Amino acid sequence: MSKRYTRLSMPDFRKVFDSIQNQVLIDNAHLALWKGLAKRLSGPRNVVASTAPTFFGMTVEAHLSAAFLHAGRVYDTHPDSVTTHTVINKARQDATISR
């Protein structure tokens, strides 16, 4: 089964690129929050973490899970998904066609 090639117009290409860029930015934000919280809440003498360990433990894990989710969206292997590889391949095909 062959996939039909559809050329993305520049606004469409920009929209797809911006969507992927947004995924990466959100991913980096969750990863930074996970790193920061994990660092600040570690240690047995941390009063805040020991006051509500379940809440903070779940919060730290939620940020890590969200980071993995957004990274997975960027590198999804499903043929219908729009990923960094899709955008690069479309840009290469558009460059080849317009020559």
Z-matrix of the N, CA and C atoms (Angstrom, degrees):
N
C 1 1.443
C 2 1.526 1 108.16
N 3 1.324 2 116.95 1 121.39
C 4 1.455 3 119.71 2 -178.58
C 5 1.528 4 109.91 3 -99.78
N 6 1.318 5 114.76 4 145.29
C 7 1.455 6 120.17 5 178.11
C 8 1.522 7 108.74 6 -88.85
N 9 1.310 8 116.57 7 136.15
C 10 1.458 9 119.31 8 175.41
C 11 1.510 10 108.88 9 -77.25
N 12 1.312 11 114.95 10 139.18
C 13 1.455 12 119.93 11 178.15
C 14 1.518 13 109.46 12 -86.76
N 15 1.299 14 116.93 13 126.50
C 16 1.457 15 120.86 14 173.66
C 17 1.513 16 107.81 15 -119.19
N 18 1.310 17 114.49 16 124.62
C 19 1.455 18 120.16 17 -178.44
C 20 1.522 19 109.92 18 -75.62
N 21 1.309 20 116.13 19 131.33
C 22 1.457 21 120.80 20 177.97
C 23 1.524 22 109.19 21 -84.91
N 24 1.317 23 116.93 22 131.62
C 25 1.457 24 118.90 23 172.91
C 26 1.525 25 107.81 24 -71.72
N 27 1.297 26 116.74 25 164.42
C 28 1.465 27 120.11 26 -177.39
C 29 1.528 28 112.39 27 -58.87
N 30 1.348 29 120.42 28 -43.75
C 31 1.472 30 118.64 29 176.13
C 32 1.528 31 112.45 30 -62.37
N 33 1.343 32 117.29 31 -39.10
C 34 1.462 33 120.04 32 177.94
C 35 1.521 34 110.87 33 -65.39
N 36 1.332 35 115.78 34 -43.68
C 37 1.462 36 120.37 35 178.97
C 38 1.521 37 109.55 36 -60.69
N 39 1.313 38 116.92 37 -44.45
C 40 1.470 39 121.43 38 -179.79
C 41 1.526 40 110.94 39 -62.59
N 42 1.339 41 116.88 40 -40.33
C 43 1.462 42 121.37 41 179.64
C 44 1.529 43 110.46 42 -62.98
N 45 1.341 44 116.41 43 -44.32
C 46 1.466 45 121.07 44 179.00
C 47 1.521 46 110.14 45 -65.48
N 48 1.334 47 116.14 46 -44.60
C 49 1.466 48 120.47 47 179.49
C 50 1.520 49 110.52 48 -61.14
N 51 1.326 50 117.28 49 -44.16
C 52 1.468 51 121.10 50 179.19
C 53 1.526 52 111.51 51 -62.64
N 54 1.326 53 116.46 52 -36.94
C 55 1.464 54 120.51 53 178.56
C 56 1.527 55 110.82 54 -63.04
N 57 1.310 56 116.26 55 -44.95
C 58 1.473 57 119.90 56 179.01
C 59 1.523 58 110.43 57 -67.43
N 60 1.317 59 116.44 58 -41.17
C 61 1.465 60 120.30 59 177.93
C 62 1.529 61 110.32 60 -59.79
N 63 1.327 62 117.21 61 -40.64
C 64 1.462 63 121.79 62 178.16
C 65 1.527 64 110.79 63 -62.53
N 66 1.345 65 117.40 64 -41.98
C 67 1.466 66 121.11 65 177.65
C 68 1.521 67 110.73 66 -58.68
N 69 1.336 68 116.13 67 -43.34
C 70 1.468 69 120.52 68 -179.55
C 71 1.525 70 110.89 69 -66.12
N 72 1.327 71 117.20 70 -41.36
C 73 1.469 72 120.22 71 178.82
C 74 1.528 73 111.75 72 -63.37
N 75 1.326 74 116.50 73 -43.49
C 76 1.466 75 120.13 74 178.27
C 77 1.522 76 110.18 75 -64.68
N 78 1.321 77 115.86 76 -41.75
C 79 1.468 78 120.91 77 178.17
C 80 1.523 79 110.75 78 -58.55
N 81 1.326 80 116.34 79 -47.36
C 82 1.466 81 120.23 80 179.86
C 83 1.521 82 112.15 81 -64.09
N 84 1.333 83 117.39 82 -35.63
C 85 1.467 84 120.58 83 178.47
C 86 1.530 85 110.58 84 -65.06
N 87 1.343 86 116.73 85 -45.94
C 88 1.469 87 119.88 86 178.55
C 89 1.527 88 111.27 87 -64.14
N 90 1.312 89 116.73 88 -38.94
C 91 1.464 90 120.34 89 179.10
C 92 1.532 91 110.97 90 -65.70
N 93 1.319 92 116.60 91 -41.64
C 94 1.468 93 120.43 92 177.93
C 95 1.530 94 110.85 93 -64.97
N 96 1.329 95 117.26 94 -41.03
C 97 1.467 96 120.27 95 176.97
C 98 1.524 97 111.28 96 -63.89
N 99 1.330 98 116.63 97 -42.29
C 100 1.469 99 120.55 98 178.12
C 101 1.529 100 110.52 99 -60.52
N 102 1.325 101 116.69 100 -48.33
C 103 1.477 102 120.12 101 -179.50
C 104 1.527 103 111.22 102 -61.89
N 105 1.326 104 115.94 103 -46.23
C 106 1.464 105 119.99 104 -178.16
C 107 1.520 106 112.78 105 -64.33
N 108 1.323 107 116.31 106 -46.58
C 109 1.469 108 119.70 107 179.81
C 110 1.523 109 111.68 108 -65.75
N 111 1.334 110 116.46 109 -43.55
C 112 1.465 111 119.83 110 -179.70
C 113 1.527 112 110.89 111 -61.03
N 114 1.322 113 116.38 112 -39.32
C 115 1.471 114 120.81 113 179.89
C 116 1.531 115 111.19 114 -68.59
N 117 1.321 116 115.78 115 -45.12
C 118 1.467 117 119.63 116 -176.19
C 119 1.527 118 113.74 117 -75.26
N 120 1.325 119 116.31 118 -25.67
C 121 1.466 120 119.04 119 -176.89
C 122 1.524 121 113.24 120 -96.49
N 123 1.314 122 117.63 121 -2.25
C 124 1.468 123 119.04 122 -178.45
C 125 1.528 124 110.97 123 -80.38
N 126 1.283 125 114.81 124 155.12
C 127 1.459 126 120.45 125 178.26
C 128 1.516 127 112.01 126 105.21
N 129 1.307 128 116.87 127 143.24
C 130 1.464 129 121.01 128 -176.63
C 131 1.524 130 114.04 129 -71.52
N 132 1.326 131 118.11 130 -18.07
C 133 1.469 132 120.42 131 -175.78
C 134 1.527 133 112.32 132 -94.74
N 135 1.308 134 117.88 133 7.03
C 136 1.455 135 120.53 134 -179.78
C 137 1.524 136 109.69 135 -77.24
N 138 1.318 137 115.59 136 112.83
C 139 1.466 138 121.76 137 -175.08
C 140 1.534 139 111.02 138 -68.35
N 141 1.319 140 117.42 139 -41.37
C 142 1.462 141 120.91 140 -176.91
C 143 1.520 142 110.27 141 -64.23
N 144 1.328 143 116.80 142 -48.67
C 145 1.467 144 120.84 143 -177.94
C 146 1.522 145 111.07 144 -66.45
N 147 1.315 146 117.50 145 -36.05
C 148 1.463 147 119.21 146 -178.94
C 149 1.533 148 112.45 147 -75.97
N 150 1.328 149 117.30 148 -19.13
C 151 1.461 150 121.08 149 177.74
C 152 1.529 151 111.28 150 -72.87
N 153 1.327 152 116.29 151 -40.76
C 154 1.471 153 120.79 152 -178.77
C 155 1.534 154 109.35 153 -137.72
N 156 1.332 155 117.65 154 68.34
C 157 1.464 156 120.10 155 -174.09
C 158 1.535 157 113.76 156 -64.46
N 159 1.310 158 117.27 157 -35.35
C 160 1.464 159 119.65 158 179.90
C 161 1.524 160 110.83 159 -66.30
N 162 1.325 161 116.60 160 -46.14
C 163 1.454 162 120.90 161 179.52
C 164 1.522 163 111.35 162 -59.66
N 165 1.325 164 116.37 163 -51.37
C 166 1.456 165 118.78 164 -176.88
C 167 1.527 166 112.39 165 -70.59
N 168 1.329 167 117.04 166 -33.58
C 169 1.459 168 120.02 167 176.13
C 170 1.525 169 111.34 168 -63.35
N 171 1.329 170 116.36 169 -43.67
C 172 1.460 171 120.45 170 178.89
C 173 1.532 172 111.52 171 -69.02
N 174 1.322 173 116.97 172 -35.16
C 175 1.462 174 120.72 173 178.52
C 176 1.522 175 110.70 174 -64.69
N 177 1.331 176 116.71 175 -45.85
C 178 1.468 177 120.96 176 178.83
C 179 1.527 178 110.29 177 -61.95
N 180 1.321 179 117.16 178 -44.88
C 181 1.469 180 121.14 179 179.85
C 182 1.528 181 111.72 180 -66.09
N 183 1.334 182 117.17 181 -35.13
C 184 1.463 183 120.26 182 178.93
C 185 1.523 184 111.31 183 -64.49
N 186 1.322 185 117.38 184 -40.07
C 187 1.467 186 120.24 185 177.61
C 188 1.525 187 111.26 186 -66.25
N 189 1.310 188 117.67 187 -38.37
C 190 1.464 189 120.41 188 177.87
C 191 1.529 190 110.33 189 -67.08
N 192 1.321 191 117.25 190 -42.92
C 193 1.462 192 121.10 191 178.16
C 194 1.530 193 111.50 192 -62.64
N 195 1.315 194 116.64 193 -42.06
C 196 1.466 195 120.44 194 178.92
C 197 1.528 196 110.78 195 -64.54
N 198 1.326 197 117.00 196 -38.29
C 199 1.470 198 120.27 197 177.60
C 200 1.523 199 110.49 198 -62.34
N 201 1.328 200 117.74 199 -44.15
C 202 1.467 201 120.81 200 177.43
C 203 1.527 202 111.35 201 -63.62
N 204 1.327 203 116.99 202 -39.78
C 205 1.460 204 121.25 203 179.98
C 206 1.527 205 110.88 204 -60.93
N 207 1.319 206 116.63 205 -48.27
C 208 1.462 207 120.00 206 -178.53
C 209 1.527 208 111.73 207 -69.08
N 210 1.318 209 118.13 208 -35.50
C 211 1.465 210 120.36 209 175.57
C 212 1.526 211 109.88 210 -65.13
N 213 1.314 212 116.46 211 -38.72
C 214 1.462 213 120.32 212 177.90
C 215 1.509 214 112.50 213 -63.37
N 216 1.318 215 117.55 214 -35.78
C 217 1.467 216 120.88 215 178.23
C 218 1.524 217 111.30 216 -65.34
N 219 1.314 218 116.62 217 -36.16
C 220 1.463 219 120.63 218 -179.23
C 221 1.526 220 111.39 219 -71.05
N 222 1.328 221 116.91 220 -32.89
C 223 1.465 222 121.23 221 -176.98
C 224 1.532 223 112.88 222 -112.74
N 225 1.321 224 117.44 223 24.67
C 226 1.465 225 122.11 224 -179.41
C 227 1.530 226 109.99 225 -57.32
N 228 1.326 227 116.98 226 140.48
C 229 1.462 228 120.78 227 -178.73
C 230 1.522 229 113.36 228 -100.05
N 231 1.317 230 117.86 229 -0.18
C 232 1.465 231 120.75 230 177.89
C 233 1.528 232 108.76 231 -65.59
N 234 1.334 233 117.64 232 135.04
C 235 1.468 234 120.46 233 -175.56
C 236 1.529 235 114.88 234 -61.30
N 237 1.319 236 118.67 235 -26.18
C 238 1.471 237 121.12 236 -179.22
C 239 1.531 238 113.62 237 -89.64
N 240 1.314 239 117.55 238 -3.64
C 241 1.464 240 119.49 239 -177.23
C 242 1.529 241 110.64 240 -82.25
N 243 1.312 242 114.68 241 153.43
C 244 1.466 243 121.03 242 177.23
C 245 1.518 244 107.23 243 -102.30
N 246 1.328 245 115.71 244 114.29
C 247 1.460 246 121.75 245 -176.56
C 248 1.519 247 109.63 246 -128.32
N 249 1.317 248 115.62 247 -178.71
C 250 1.462 249 119.59 248 176.91
C 251 1.525 250 110.49 249 -60.45
N 252 1.316 251 116.63 250 -38.82
C 253 1.467 252 120.18 251 179.64
C 254 1.532 253 111.09 252 -65.18
N 255 1.312 254 117.06 253 -39.29
C 256 1.466 255 120.98 254 178.99
C 257 1.517 256 110.60 255 -62.76
N 258 1.316 257 116.46 256 -46.34
C 259 1.462 258 121.02 257 -178.23
C 260 1.528 259 110.36 258 -64.56
N 261 1.320 260 117.45 259 -43.59
C 262 1.469 261 120.40 260 179.21
C 263 1.525 262 110.91 261 -63.96
N 264 1.327 263 116.90 262 -43.87
C 265 1.465 264 120.08 263 178.86
C 266 1.526 265 111.86 264 -63.63
N 267 1.329 266 117.24 265 -42.50
C 268 1.461 267 120.42 266 177.80
C 269 1.525 268 110.84 267 -63.26
N 270 1.316 269 117.70 268 -40.77
C 271 1.456 270 120.95 269 179.02
C 272 1.535 271 110.51 270 -64.14
N 273 1.325 272 116.66 271 -41.17
C 274 1.466 273 120.09 272 177.28
C 275 1.526 274 111.33 273 -63.55
N 276 1.342 275 115.50 274 -43.87
C 277 1.476 276 119.13 275 179.56
C 278 1.525 277 111.32 276 -64.40
N 279 1.323 278 117.17 277 -41.50
C 280 1.462 279 120.79 278 178.39
C 281 1.533 280 110.81 279 -63.47
N 282 1.324 281 116.24 280 -39.62
C 283 1.476 282 120.31 281 179.29
C 284 1.524 283 110.42 282 -65.50
N 285 1.336 284 116.83 283 -39.14
C 286 1.460 285 121.20 284 179.56
C 287 1.515 286 111.67 285 -68.83
N 288 1.339 287 116.96 286 -41.38
C 289 1.464 288 121.59 287 -178.65
C 290 1.526 289 111.10 288 -67.07
N 291 1.310 290 118.20 289 -39.04
C 292 1.461 291 121.00 290 -175.74
C 293 1.517 292 113.33 291 -78.48
N 294 1.300 293 119.34 292 -4.57
C 295 1.482 294 121.18 293 178.00
C 296 1.480 295 112.18 294 -77.54
